[in-house]
Amino acid sequence: MKERKFKKRGLKEAPAVIIAAFGTNTNGRVVYELFDSVLKTHFESVKVLWAYTSEIIREKTGNPGVLQALAMLEEEGYRRAVVQPLQIFPGTEYQELMETCLSFPGVRVVAGETLLHRWHFVDEVFSAISNDFLSQKEGINLVVAHGTPLCADPANIVYIGLDNYLQNHYNNVFLSTVDGIPDRISALTRIKTRLEQTKKTKHRVRLLPFMYVAGLHVEKDLLGTQDSFKTDLESLGLAVDCPIVSYGENSFVKGLGFYKEVQACFVKRIERSLDIMRFY
């Protein structure tokens, strides 16, 4: 067998970084622009690519998926890459991403951890988000995550644990999901029970989307004019609001991507993966 001659010219010593986001066509996508500016500040000498896991978003935007992004890096001479997902929970989608990263030939990949991959990460994140909570005198807070419809999804244990975490750490914070457990009905039942226990004549509730992007789920499921969390809460006599943030010349519902502390968490995930890459 003849000895293969490997192309040496153009090979990159340094690893590249791929940011794996679900993607969105809503105005909430500005959080991607915001995080990209953060990445350019922290990783000036590192090549950063964005990839989108949503097939629909890829078709509409022409942006690459993770496999395409890895192929592009390989073509440019990169042999190592960090893939950092902007996922909140380590569920089925994260496992699928891990399989994609491990199975790609030609590029050695380290996949970064999700936002809530470890329990001390939960403390870090809610230390930031709690600044937007209504106090017990002001009213009630309802944190709404995406959820998963799959019973066997490993992220369910985190949703259940997070529900317990919030109950133990805050007296006026409840958790619900759009598509999973704890569901909207159980959250509304808890809130209704709390209202019956108080003697206030006026009640207020704050909806906090526990999603990186305040996209369609926020526009329709949380704040929609029909069959939404907002309409259900208003039917209980509650005044509903949402944290709002200004960016550029516009105002947006404050998804997780707008929190500087959350941005910093993902930067740390990338830094850790790059450090692991030194020995990988």
MOBEL-V312636 format. One line per field, one symbol per residue. phi: phi as a letter, one per 40 degrees, with the letter a starting at -180 (. if undefined). psi: psi as a letter, one per 40 degrees, with the letter a starting at -180 (. if undefined). burial: 1 if it has 9 or more other ideal C-beta (glycine too) atoms within 8 Angstrom, else 0. A space follows every 50 residues. Layout:
phi = ???
psi = ???
burial = ???
This chain:
phi = .cccbccbcgcccccbbbccbcgabcccccccccccccccccbdcbcbbb bbccccccccbgcccccccccccccchcbaabbbccccbcbdcccccdcc cccccgbcbbcccccbcbccccccccccccccccccccibbbcbbcgbcc cccccdccccccdcdcccbbcbbbbabcaibcccccccccccccccccbc cbbbbbcbccbcbcbccccbccbccbfbdcccccccgccbbacbbcagbb bbccccccccccdcccccccccccccccbb
psi = hihhhhhdhehhdiiihhhhidiieieeedddddddddddddgdehhhih ihehdddddddeiiaddddddddddeeheiihhhifidigaddddddddd ddehidhhhhhiiidfdidedddddedddedeiiidddaihhhhidiheh deheeddddddddddddddiefhiiiidgaiiidddddddddddddeiei dhiiihhhhgidhgbdddddddeiehfiddddddeeeihhiihiihhbei iihgideehddddddddddddddddddde.
burial = 00000000000100111111111101011111011101110110011111 11100011001011110111011101011111111111111111101101 10010010111111110000110111011000110000111111111100 00111101111110110001011111110111110111011101100000 00111111111111101111111100011111110101010110101000 011111111011101110111111011000
